[in-house]
Amino acid sequence: MKCLILAAGKGSRLSNMGKPKPIIKLLGLSLIERVILTLYKCGIKDFYIVVGYKAKIVKKFLDQFSKKKNININFILNEDWEKENGLSVLKAKKAIKEKFLLCMCDHIFNEALVFQLLESKIGDNEIALCVDFRINNPFINKQEATKVLVEDSNIKDIGKDLIPYNGYDTGLFLCSPVIFDAVEESINKFKDFSLSGAIKILAKKGIAKAIDAGQQAFWIDIDDYKAYKKAEILLLEIMSKKETDGPISKYINRRLSAKITKHLINTGITPNKISFFSFLISILASFTFLLGKYTYLIFGGLLAQISSIIDGCDGEIARLKFQSSKFGAWLDAILDRYADAFLLFGLTIYAYNPKNPIPVLFTGFFAMIGSFVNSYMADKYDQFMQKEFKKIRDKKFIRIGRDIRVMIIFLGALIDRVFLTLLFIAIIMNIENIRRIKVLYQHQGHI
């Protein structure tokens, strides 16, 4: 399916940021890059961009982006960009003859919104708008948002000053070519160049449908600097969360890693480099354990926890900059296993007693093997719990994983109880592994 993106306007309320609005950066990517990559992730491969204000600058930027990402981008020029956005839609009439997605370059949204539209069924002479029915959605500036009145999945009216209303225009449409005729009719009959004017005409004909954005949808219209800063905060918060995070990651590490990510996101540092840097810190921590003194033990424990925090940044940056890859996830997992081995080996050597070596070596071995199996099982177990038991999840149990393991190492180093730390890790990791095996065995038909 083709996608038409409107990027012709000046965006005067963001003009103090020094660039045409489509190429203003938000957490490492320009607004229009973020829109295109979200749609590309949903399977959209063919893009038509309507440019106008400073068209040469925007086109040059997107030409480079297109070559870098190997994404097909076609440009449509709107010389009358000062008029409202319906005219930009009309400029695409000759280029697009079939159903297409339509969106704005300054509306940031997640994939859930796109899939809601793609899964909808509209007729050959209909259009559909993704509508957010969450009237109290905190992401929305109610004064600036375009309101929608919907009855029985049909749009009855639309406009910024609409009263009454029961939803918001998300700026994401699934259109048939009938939209072009509606824009022309709106211009010729009412001198209304806005897209909303065309939607009103289609609504009166009963061919403008409303698709519920759903409770999982995220979108925000970045029309001024206040909205820009809000989007920055919200994206960091959303992208720094993972459903599989353990309690330490969720309540401690992520709050710190998100702050680090905010400073790293506009650099050229890649997620894989961060993974490797986190690994090196763990290696340094393990060598400080080998020095055998309490001062170095504390320092090593602190380094281990810092490494755990930084380890969250690679995934955050990968998600924010659409750099996630199977290789990156695999590399991160491999480096984490090596880091765990070095940390537990370092603690084992620290606690080693030549006069009675067996208890320490035995405990260290079971701490290592329990940790490795715990990590090995995690992917399969987490996928199972998310897909097959999404409603109940695993609410009876705290997710025992690497974040808890490293925090135990940190706390054990602080109180200088290394053998007890190893023993505790060995016990809880192996008990957790047995519990997971039991759960998966009970539901083996669903795996």
GIPE-V631325 format. One record per residue. N is the residue number from 1. RES is the residue in three letters. SS is DSSP state (H for helix, E for strand, C for the rest). PSI is psi in whole degrees, 0 to 359 (* if undefined). D_CENTER is the distance of its C-alpha to the mean C-alpha in Angstrom with 2 decimals. Layout:
n=N res=RES ss=SS psi=PSI d_center=D_CENTER
n=N res=RES ss=SS psi=PSI d_center=D_CENTER
//
This chain:
n=1 res=MET ss=C psi=143 d_center=22.96
n=2 res=LYS ss=E psi=157 d_center=23.15
n=3 res=CYS ss=E psi=131 d_center=20.96
n=4 res=LEU ss=E psi=123 d_center=22.59
n=5 res=ILE ss=E psi=127 d_center=20.72
n=6 res=LEU ss=E psi=118 d_center=22.83
n=7 res=ALA ss=E psi=34 d_center=22.83
n=8 res=ALA ss=C psi=339 d_center=26.50
n=9 res=GLY ss=C psi=167 d_center=26.70
n=10 res=LYS ss=C psi=325 d_center=27.49
n=11 res=GLY ss=C psi=54 d_center=25.07
n=12 res=SER ss=H psi=331 d_center=27.91
n=13 res=ARG ss=H psi=354 d_center=26.21
n=14 res=LEU ss=H psi=10 d_center=23.87
n=15 res=SER ss=H psi=338 d_center=26.72
n=16 res=ASN ss=H psi=354 d_center=27.40
n=17 res=MET ss=H psi=359 d_center=24.34
n=18 res=GLY ss=C psi=3 d_center=26.55
n=19 res=LYS ss=C psi=157 d_center=24.75
n=20 res=PRO ss=C psi=142 d_center=24.58
n=21 res=LYS ss=H psi=317 d_center=21.74
n=22 res=PRO ss=H psi=332 d_center=19.74
n=23 res=ILE ss=H psi=14 d_center=19.57
n=24 res=ILE ss=C psi=132 d_center=18.86
n=25 res=LYS ss=E psi=139 d_center=16.15
n=26 res=LEU ss=E psi=106 d_center=13.16
n=27 res=LEU ss=C psi=55 d_center=11.60
n=28 res=GLY ss=C psi=346 d_center=13.03
n=29 res=LEU ss=E psi=148 d_center=12.78
n=30 res=SER ss=E psi=162 d_center=15.12
n=31 res=LEU ss=H psi=314 d_center=14.36
n=32 res=ILE ss=H psi=328 d_center=15.74
n=33 res=GLU ss=H psi=317 d_center=14.00
n=34 res=ARG ss=H psi=319 d_center=10.57
n=35 res=VAL ss=H psi=311 d_center=12.27
n=36 res=ILE ss=H psi=315 d_center=13.99
n=37 res=LEU ss=H psi=327 d_center=11.31
n=38 res=THR ss=H psi=314 d_center=9.33
n=39 res=LEU ss=H psi=321 d_center=12.87
n=40 res=TYR ss=H psi=322 d_center=13.87
n=41 res=LYS ss=H psi=335 d_center=11.34
n=42 res=CYS ss=C psi=2 d_center=13.07
n=43 res=GLY ss=C psi=1 d_center=16.39
n=44 res=ILE ss=C psi=128 d_center=17.65
n=45 res=LYS ss=C psi=344 d_center=19.78
n=46 res=ASP ss=E psi=115 d_center=22.23
n=47 res=PHE ss=E psi=139 d_center=21.52
n=48 res=TYR ss=E psi=119 d_center=24.11
n=49 res=ILE ss=E psi=123 d_center=23.54
n=50 res=VAL ss=E psi=117 d_center=26.12
n=51 res=VAL ss=E psi=157 d_center=26.98
n=52 res=GLY ss=C psi=279 d_center=29.65
n=53 res=TYR ss=C psi=126 d_center=29.60
n=54 res=LYS ss=C psi=49 d_center=29.84
n=55 res=ALA ss=H psi=321 d_center=29.22
n=56 res=LYS ss=H psi=319 d_center=30.39
n=57 res=ILE ss=H psi=314 d_center=27.88
n=58 res=VAL ss=H psi=317 d_center=24.91
n=59 res=LYS ss=H psi=317 d_center=26.36
n=60 res=LYS ss=H psi=317 d_center=26.97
n=61 res=PHE ss=H psi=314 d_center=23.43
n=62 res=LEU ss=H psi=334 d_center=22.05
n=63 res=ASP ss=H psi=316 d_center=24.83
n=64 res=GLN ss=H psi=318 d_center=23.70
n=65 res=PHE ss=H psi=318 d_center=20.05
n=66 res=SER ss=H psi=316 d_center=21.44
n=67 res=LYS ss=H psi=319 d_center=23.62
n=68 res=LYS ss=H psi=318 d_center=21.10
n=69 res=LYS ss=H psi=354 d_center=18.56
n=70 res=ASN ss=C psi=48 d_center=21.45
n=71 res=ILE ss=C psi=134 d_center=20.23
n=72 res=ASN ss=E psi=116 d_center=23.09
n=73 res=ILE ss=E psi=128 d_center=23.30
n=74 res=ASN ss=E psi=145 d_center=26.42
n=75 res=PHE ss=E psi=140 d_center=27.54
n=76 res=ILE ss=E psi=126 d_center=29.53
n=77 res=LEU ss=E psi=131 d_center=31.41
n=78 res=ASN ss=C psi=98 d_center=32.08
n=79 res=GLU ss=C psi=338 d_center=34.91
n=80 res=ASP ss=C psi=46 d_center=35.19
n=81 res=TRP ss=C psi=342 d_center=31.70
n=82 res=GLU ss=C psi=341 d_center=33.17
n=83 res=LYS ss=C psi=171 d_center=33.71
n=84 res=GLU ss=C psi=170 d_center=31.13
n=85 res=ASN ss=C psi=345 d_center=28.26
n=86 res=GLY ss=H psi=326 d_center=30.26
n=87 res=LEU ss=H psi=324 d_center=32.28
n=88 res=SER ss=H psi=322 d_center=29.28
n=89 res=VAL ss=H psi=315 d_center=28.63
n=90 res=LEU ss=H psi=330 d_center=32.33
n=91 res=LYS ss=C psi=342 d_center=32.31
n=92 res=ALA ss=C psi=4 d_center=30.41
n=93 res=LYS ss=C psi=319 d_center=33.18
n=94 res=LYS ss=C psi=335 d_center=34.92
n=95 res=ALA ss=C psi=331 d_center=31.87
n=96 res=ILE ss=C psi=122 d_center=30.25
n=97 res=LYS ss=C psi=359 d_center=32.55
n=98 res=GLU ss=C psi=184 d_center=30.33
n=99 res=LYS ss=C psi=145 d_center=27.46
n=100 res=PHE ss=E psi=158 d_center=24.35
n=101 res=LEU ss=E psi=146 d_center=21.06
n=102 res=LEU ss=E psi=131 d_center=21.37
n=103 res=CYS ss=E psi=174 d_center=18.87
n=104 res=MET ss=E psi=149 d_center=19.00
n=105 res=CYS ss=C psi=344 d_center=17.72
n=106 res=ASP ss=C psi=13 d_center=16.94
n=107 res=HIS ss=E psi=113 d_center=15.01
n=108 res=ILE ss=E psi=132 d_center=11.22
n=109 res=PHE ss=E psi=166 d_center=9.78
n=110 res=ASN ss=C psi=174 d_center=7.41
n=111 res=GLU ss=H psi=332 d_center=9.03
n=112 res=ALA ss=H psi=322 d_center=11.02
n=113 res=LEU ss=H psi=317 d_center=13.00
n=114 res=VAL ss=H psi=314 d_center=13.94
n=115 res=PHE ss=H psi=328 d_center=15.07
n=116 res=GLN ss=H psi=318 d_center=17.13
n=117 res=LEU ss=H psi=315 d_center=19.01
n=118 res=LEU ss=H psi=330 d_center=19.44
n=119 res=GLU ss=C psi=353 d_center=20.90
n=120 res=SER ss=C psi=155 d_center=23.26
n=121 res=LYS ss=C psi=114 d_center=26.85
n=122 res=ILE ss=C psi=152 d_center=28.52
n=123 res=GLY ss=C psi=171 d_center=31.97
n=124 res=ASP ss=C psi=340 d_center=32.99
n=125 res=ASN ss=C psi=35 d_center=34.05
n=126 res=GLU ss=C psi=165 d_center=31.28
n=127 res=ILE ss=E psi=158 d_center=28.01
n=128 res=ALA ss=E psi=138 d_center=25.12
n=129 res=LEU ss=E psi=134 d_center=22.89
n=130 res=CYS ss=E psi=118 d_center=19.74
n=131 res=VAL ss=E psi=134 d_center=20.94
n=132 res=ASP ss=E psi=112 d_center=19.35
n=133 res=PHE ss=C psi=5 d_center=22.17
n=134 res=ARG ss=C psi=89 d_center=20.82
n=135 res=ILE ss=C psi=329 d_center=23.48
n=136 res=ASN ss=C psi=25 d_center=22.56
n=137 res=ASN ss=C psi=118 d_center=18.83
n=138 res=PRO ss=C psi=345 d_center=18.42
n=139 res=PHE ss=C psi=347 d_center=15.89
n=140 res=ILE ss=C psi=134 d_center=18.76
n=141 res=ASN ss=C psi=102 d_center=21.72
n=142 res=LYS ss=C psi=330 d_center=24.45
n=143 res=GLN ss=C psi=325 d_center=26.98
n=144 res=GLU ss=C psi=339 d_center=25.04
n=145 res=ALA ss=C psi=147 d_center=23.31
n=146 res=THR ss=C psi=124 d_center=25.12
n=147 res=LYS ss=E psi=155 d_center=26.50
n=148 res=VAL ss=E psi=139 d_center=27.31
n=149 res=LEU ss=E psi=122 d_center=30.10
n=150 res=VAL ss=E psi=137 d_center=29.65
n=151 res=GLU ss=E psi=125 d_center=32.35
n=152 res=ASP ss=C psi=46 d_center=32.17
n=153 res=SER ss=C psi=9 d_center=29.05
n=154 res=ASN ss=E psi=135 d_center=30.94
n=155 res=ILE ss=E psi=127 d_center=30.18
n=156 res=LYS ss=E psi=328 d_center=33.34
n=157 res=ASP ss=E psi=161 d_center=32.54
n=158 res=ILE ss=E psi=144 d_center=29.93
n=159 res=GLY ss=E psi=159 d_center=30.08
n=160 res=LYS ss=C psi=326 d_center=29.02
n=161 res=ASP ss=C psi=22 d_center=32.16
n=162 res=LEU ss=C psi=133 d_center=32.31
n=163 res=ILE ss=C psi=127 d_center=34.02
n=164 res=PRO ss=C psi=170 d_center=33.62
n=165 res=TYR ss=C psi=159 d_center=30.07
n=166 res=ASN ss=C psi=15 d_center=27.76
n=167 res=GLY ss=E psi=173 d_center=24.39
n=168 res=TYR ss=E psi=143 d_center=22.33
n=169 res=ASP ss=E psi=117 d_center=21.78
n=170 res=THR ss=E psi=348 d_center=18.06
n=171 res=GLY ss=E psi=10 d_center=19.28
n=172 res=LEU ss=E psi=120 d_center=18.26
n=173 res=PHE ss=E psi=151 d_center=21.43
n=174 res=LEU ss=E psi=116 d_center=22.88
n=175 res=CYS ss=E psi=150 d_center=26.27
n=176 res=SER ss=C psi=168 d_center=29.55
n=177 res=PRO ss=C psi=350 d_center=31.98
n=178 res=VAL ss=H psi=338 d_center=33.65
n=179 res=ILE ss=H psi=326 d_center=31.31
n=180 res=PHE ss=H psi=318 d_center=33.32
n=181 res=ASP ss=H psi=323 d_center=36.58
n=182 res=ALA ss=H psi=321 d_center=35.28
n=183 res=VAL ss=H psi=316 d_center=34.30
n=184 res=GLU ss=H psi=318 d_center=37.78
n=185 res=GLU ss=H psi=320 d_center=39.43
n=186 res=SER ss=H psi=320 d_center=37.64
n=187 res=ILE ss=H psi=314 d_center=38.76
n=188 res=ASN ss=H psi=321 d_center=42.28
n=189 res=LYS ss=H psi=321 d_center=43.08
n=190 res=PHE ss=H psi=2 d_center=41.32
n=191 res=LYS ss=C psi=32 d_center=40.45
n=192 res=ASP ss=C psi=110 d_center=36.88
n=193 res=PHE ss=C psi=5 d_center=34.48
n=194 res=SER ss=C psi=154 d_center=31.29
n=195 res=LEU ss=H psi=324 d_center=28.97
n=196 res=SER ss=H psi=325 d_center=29.54
n=197 res=GLY ss=H psi=320 d_center=33.24
n=198 res=ALA ss=H psi=321 d_center=32.76
n=199 res=ILE ss=H psi=323 d_center=30.71
n=200 res=LYS ss=H psi=318 d_center=33.59
n=201 res=ILE ss=H psi=315 d_center=36.04
n=202 res=LEU ss=H psi=326 d_center=34.14
n=203 res=ALA ss=H psi=319 d_center=33.77
n=204 res=LYS ss=H psi=332 d_center=37.55
n=205 res=LYS ss=C psi=356 d_center=38.03
n=206 res=GLY ss=C psi=23 d_center=35.85
n=207 res=ILE ss=C psi=22 d_center=33.47
n=208 res=ALA ss=E psi=110 d_center=30.32
n=209 res=LYS ss=E psi=154 d_center=28.12
n=210 res=ALA ss=E psi=128 d_center=25.37
n=211 res=ILE ss=E psi=125 d_center=22.42
n=212 res=ASP ss=E psi=123 d_center=20.82
n=213 res=ALA ss=C psi=332 d_center=17.12
n=214 res=GLY ss=C psi=166 d_center=17.01
n=215 res=GLN ss=C psi=340 d_center=15.97
n=216 res=GLN ss=C psi=358 d_center=12.36
n=217 res=ALA ss=C psi=142 d_center=11.76
n=218 res=PHE ss=C psi=131 d_center=10.09
n=219 res=TRP ss=E psi=154 d_center=11.86
n=220 res=ILE ss=E psi=137 d_center=13.82
n=221 res=ASP ss=E psi=115 d_center=16.81
n=222 res=ILE ss=C psi=83 d_center=17.18
n=223 res=ASP ss=C psi=349 d_center=20.95
n=224 res=ASP ss=C psi=178 d_center=22.11
n=225 res=TYR ss=H psi=326 d_center=21.44
n=226 res=LYS ss=H psi=316 d_center=20.96
n=227 res=ALA ss=H psi=324 d_center=18.12
n=228 res=TYR ss=H psi=313 d_center=16.65
n=229 res=LYS ss=H psi=323 d_center=16.83
n=230 res=LYS ss=H psi=318 d_center=15.44
n=231 res=ALA ss=H psi=321 d_center=12.31
n=232 res=GLU ss=H psi=313 d_center=12.07
n=233 res=ILE ss=H psi=314 d_center=12.54
n=234 res=LEU ss=H psi=318 d_center=10.24
n=235 res=LEU ss=H psi=317 d_center=7.09
n=236 res=LEU ss=H psi=318 d_center=8.38
n=237 res=GLU ss=H psi=316 d_center=9.18
n=238 res=ILE ss=H psi=314 d_center=6.23
n=239 res=MET ss=H psi=344 d_center=4.06
n=240 res=SER ss=C psi=359 d_center=7.66
n=241 res=LYS ss=C psi=142 d_center=8.41
n=242 res=LYS ss=C psi=138 d_center=9.44
n=243 res=GLU ss=C psi=336 d_center=11.95
n=244 res=THR ss=C psi=8 d_center=14.31
n=245 res=ASP ss=C psi=140 d_center=14.67
n=246 res=GLY ss=C psi=177 d_center=18.34
n=247 res=PRO ss=H psi=324 d_center=19.95
n=248 res=ILE ss=H psi=316 d_center=20.39
n=249 res=SER ss=H psi=314 d_center=16.78
n=250 res=LYS ss=H psi=316 d_center=15.73
n=251 res=TYR ss=H psi=344 d_center=18.49
n=252 res=ILE ss=H psi=297 d_center=19.48
n=253 res=ASN ss=H psi=315 d_center=17.57
n=254 res=ARG ss=H psi=326 d_center=14.08
n=255 res=ARG ss=H psi=327 d_center=15.90
n=256 res=LEU ss=H psi=318 d_center=17.55
n=257 res=SER ss=H psi=327 d_center=15.00
n=258 res=ALA ss=H psi=324 d_center=12.70
n=259 res=LYS ss=H psi=321 d_center=15.92
n=260 res=ILE ss=H psi=316 d_center=16.58
n=261 res=THR ss=H psi=320 d_center=13.23
n=262 res=LYS ss=H psi=327 d_center=13.98
n=263 res=HIS ss=H psi=334 d_center=17.25
n=264 res=LEU ss=H psi=339 d_center=16.24
n=265 res=ILE ss=C psi=330 d_center=13.48
n=266 res=ASN ss=C psi=10 d_center=16.29
n=267 res=THR ss=C psi=177 d_center=18.44
n=268 res=GLY ss=C psi=8 d_center=18.97
n=269 res=ILE ss=C psi=127 d_center=18.16
n=270 res=THR ss=C psi=160 d_center=16.21
n=271 res=PRO ss=H psi=321 d_center=14.28
n=272 res=ASN ss=H psi=323 d_center=17.48
n=273 res=LYS ss=H psi=322 d_center=19.68
n=274 res=ILE ss=H psi=318 d_center=17.96
n=275 res=SER ss=H psi=315 d_center=18.42
n=276 res=PHE ss=H psi=322 d_center=22.02
n=277 res=PHE ss=H psi=318 d_center=22.62
n=278 res=SER ss=H psi=319 d_center=21.56
n=279 res=PHE ss=H psi=316 d_center=23.95
n=280 res=LEU ss=H psi=323 d_center=26.72
n=281 res=ILE ss=H psi=320 d_center=26.53
n=282 res=SER ss=H psi=320 d_center=27.03
n=283 res=ILE ss=H psi=317 d_center=29.96
n=284 res=LEU ss=H psi=319 d_center=31.45
n=285 res=ALA ss=H psi=316 d_center=31.17
n=286 res=SER ss=H psi=324 d_center=33.01
n=287 res=PHE ss=H psi=329 d_center=35.77
n=288 res=THR ss=H psi=328 d_center=36.36
n=289 res=PHE ss=H psi=324 d_center=37.01
n=290 res=LEU ss=H psi=343 d_center=39.66
n=291 res=LEU ss=C psi=342 d_center=41.57
n=292 res=GLY ss=C psi=13 d_center=42.78
n=293 res=LYS ss=C psi=150 d_center=42.92
n=294 res=TYR ss=H psi=321 d_center=41.31
n=295 res=THR ss=H psi=315 d_center=40.11
n=296 res=TYR ss=H psi=329 d_center=38.25
n=297 res=LEU ss=H psi=313 d_center=36.97
n=298 res=ILE ss=H psi=315 d_center=35.32
n=299 res=PHE ss=H psi=319 d_center=33.87
n=300 res=GLY ss=H psi=319 d_center=32.55
n=301 res=GLY ss=H psi=320 d_center=30.96
n=302 res=LEU ss=H psi=317 d_center=29.24
n=303 res=LEU ss=H psi=321 d_center=28.01
n=304 res=ALA ss=H psi=318 d_center=26.66
n=305 res=GLN ss=H psi=322 d_center=24.60
n=306 res=ILE ss=H psi=318 d_center=23.38
n=307 res=SER ss=H psi=320 d_center=22.38
n=308 res=SER ss=H psi=321 d_center=20.41
n=309 res=ILE ss=H psi=311 d_center=18.49
n=310 res=ILE ss=H psi=329 d_center=17.89
n=311 res=ASP ss=H psi=337 d_center=16.86
n=312 res=GLY ss=H psi=340 d_center=13.59
n=313 res=CYS ss=H psi=327 d_center=12.87
n=314 res=ASP ss=H psi=316 d_center=12.73
n=315 res=GLY ss=H psi=323 d_center=9.68
n=316 res=GLU ss=H psi=314 d_center=7.89
n=317 res=ILE ss=H psi=320 d_center=9.27
n=318 res=ALA ss=H psi=318 d_center=8.69
n=319 res=ARG ss=H psi=319 d_center=4.90
n=320 res=LEU ss=H psi=327 d_center=5.63
n=321 res=LYS ss=C psi=14 d_center=8.65
n=322 res=PHE ss=C psi=44 d_center=8.11
n=323 res=GLN ss=C psi=14 d_center=10.74
n=324 res=SER ss=C psi=140 d_center=10.13
n=325 res=SER ss=C psi=156 d_center=13.60
n=326 res=LYS ss=H psi=322 d_center=15.97
n=327 res=PHE ss=H psi=317 d_center=18.27
n=328 res=GLY ss=H psi=316 d_center=15.92
n=329 res=ALA ss=H psi=319 d_center=15.19
n=330 res=TRP ss=H psi=315 d_center=18.95
n=331 res=LEU ss=H psi=316 d_center=20.04
n=332 res=ASP ss=H psi=317 d_center=18.15
n=333 res=ALA ss=H psi=318 d_center=19.78
n=334 res=ILE ss=H psi=313 d_center=23.13
n=335 res=LEU ss=H psi=324 d_center=23.16
n=336 res=ASP ss=H psi=321 d_center=22.36
n=337 res=ARG ss=H psi=317 d_center=25.33
n=338 res=TYR ss=H psi=318 d_center=27.58
n=339 res=ALA ss=H psi=316 d_center=26.60
n=340 res=ASP ss=H psi=317 d_center=27.44
n=341 res=ALA ss=H psi=314 d_center=30.72
n=342 res=PHE ss=H psi=317 d_center=31.76
n=343 res=LEU ss=H psi=312 d_center=31.01
n=344 res=LEU ss=H psi=326 d_center=32.95
n=345 res=PHE ss=H psi=317 d_center=35.67
n=346 res=GLY ss=H psi=318 d_center=36.09
n=347 res=LEU ss=H psi=322 d_center=36.47
n=348 res=THR ss=H psi=316 d_center=38.91
n=349 res=ILE ss=H psi=321 d_center=41.06
n=350 res=TYR ss=H psi=318 d_center=40.99
n=351 res=ALA ss=H psi=355 d_center=42.25
n=352 res=TYR ss=C psi=133 d_center=44.69
n=353 res=ASN ss=C psi=109 d_center=48.26
n=354 res=PRO ss=H psi=331 d_center=50.93
n=355 res=LYS ss=H psi=332 d_center=53.38
n=356 res=ASN ss=H psi=70 d_center=51.17
n=357 res=PRO ss=H psi=333 d_center=48.37
n=358 res=ILE ss=H psi=311 d_center=47.69
n=359 res=PRO ss=H psi=318 d_center=45.74
n=360 res=VAL ss=H psi=313 d_center=43.29
n=361 res=LEU ss=H psi=319 d_center=42.84
n=362 res=PHE ss=H psi=314 d_center=42.53
n=363 res=THR ss=H psi=317 d_center=39.94
n=364 res=GLY ss=H psi=319 d_center=37.95
n=365 res=PHE ss=H psi=314 d_center=37.96
n=366 res=PHE ss=H psi=332 d_center=36.69
n=367 res=ALA ss=H psi=317 d_center=33.96
n=368 res=MET ss=H psi=309 d_center=32.78
n=369 res=ILE ss=H psi=324 d_center=33.18
n=370 res=GLY ss=H psi=320 d_center=31.59
n=371 res=SER ss=H psi=318 d_center=28.51
n=372 res=PHE ss=H psi=314 d_center=28.26
n=373 res=VAL ss=H psi=322 d_center=28.70
n=374 res=ASN ss=H psi=314 d_center=26.19
n=375 res=SER ss=H psi=321 d_center=23.49
n=376 res=TYR ss=H psi=321 d_center=24.86
n=377 res=MET ss=H psi=341 d_center=24.67
n=378 res=ALA ss=H psi=314 d_center=21.22
n=379 res=ASP ss=H psi=309 d_center=19.27
n=380 res=LYS ss=H psi=318 d_center=21.81
n=381 res=TYR ss=H psi=314 d_center=22.21
n=382 res=ASP ss=H psi=318 d_center=18.59
n=383 res=GLN ss=H psi=318 d_center=18.19
n=384 res=PHE ss=H psi=312 d_center=21.49
n=385 res=MET ss=H psi=326 d_center=20.74
n=386 res=GLN ss=H psi=316 d_center=17.50
n=387 res=LYS ss=H psi=316 d_center=19.09
n=388 res=GLU ss=H psi=335 d_center=22.71
n=389 res=PHE ss=C psi=48 d_center=22.77
n=390 res=LYS ss=C psi=326 d_center=19.62
n=391 res=LYS ss=C psi=318 d_center=21.82
n=392 res=ILE ss=C psi=335 d_center=23.75
n=393 res=ARG ss=C psi=227 d_center=21.32
n=394 res=ASP ss=C psi=51 d_center=23.30
n=395 res=LYS ss=C psi=339 d_center=24.20
n=396 res=LYS ss=C psi=345 d_center=27.55
n=397 res=PHE ss=C psi=146 d_center=26.27
n=398 res=ILE ss=C psi=138 d_center=24.15
n=399 res=ARG ss=C psi=115 d_center=21.88
n=400 res=ILE ss=C psi=116 d_center=23.94
n=401 res=GLY ss=C psi=201 d_center=22.17
n=402 res=ARG ss=H psi=325 d_center=22.04
n=403 res=ASP ss=H psi=319 d_center=20.90
n=404 res=ILE ss=H psi=320 d_center=24.05
n=405 res=ARG ss=H psi=313 d_center=26.16
n=406 res=VAL ss=H psi=323 d_center=25.56
n=407 res=MET ss=H psi=322 d_center=26.11
n=408 res=ILE ss=H psi=318 d_center=29.37
n=409 res=ILE ss=H psi=316 d_center=30.39
n=410 res=PHE ss=H psi=312 d_center=29.80
n=411 res=LEU ss=H psi=321 d_center=31.80
n=412 res=GLY ss=H psi=324 d_center=34.46
n=413 res=ALA ss=H psi=321 d_center=34.99
n=414 res=LEU ss=H psi=320 d_center=35.48
n=415 res=ILE ss=C psi=3 d_center=38.21
n=416 res=ASP ss=C psi=48 d_center=39.68
n=417 res=ARG ss=C psi=70 d_center=39.68
n=418 res=VAL ss=H psi=317 d_center=38.40
n=419 res=PHE ss=H psi=317 d_center=40.29
n=420 res=LEU ss=H psi=326 d_center=39.16
n=421 res=THR ss=H psi=313 d_center=35.54
n=422 res=LEU ss=H psi=318 d_center=35.92
n=423 res=LEU ss=H psi=317 d_center=37.73
n=424 res=PHE ss=H psi=316 d_center=35.09
n=425 res=ILE ss=H psi=316 d_center=32.27
n=426 res=ALA ss=H psi=317 d_center=34.54
n=427 res=ILE ss=H psi=306 d_center=35.29
n=428 res=ILE ss=H psi=326 d_center=31.90
n=429 res=MET ss=H psi=316 d_center=30.10
n=430 res=ASN ss=H psi=325 d_center=32.83
n=431 res=ILE ss=H psi=317 d_center=33.16
n=432 res=GLU ss=H psi=320 d_center=29.44
n=433 res=ASN ss=H psi=317 d_center=29.85
n=434 res=ILE ss=H psi=319 d_center=32.88
n=435 res=ARG ss=H psi=318 d_center=31.13
n=436 res=ARG ss=H psi=319 d_center=28.28
n=437 res=ILE ss=H psi=318 d_center=30.99
n=438 res=LYS ss=H psi=314 d_center=32.77
n=439 res=VAL ss=H psi=313 d_center=29.82
n=440 res=LEU ss=H psi=326 d_center=29.05
n=441 res=TYR ss=H psi=318 d_center=32.79
n=442 res=GLN ss=H psi=334 d_center=33.21
n=443 res=HIS ss=C psi=33 d_center=30.60
n=444 res=GLN ss=H psi=336 d_center=31.20
n=445 res=GLY ss=H psi=344 d_center=31.69
n=446 res=HIS ss=H psi=353 d_center=28.02
n=447 res=ILE ss=C psi=* d_center=26.65
//
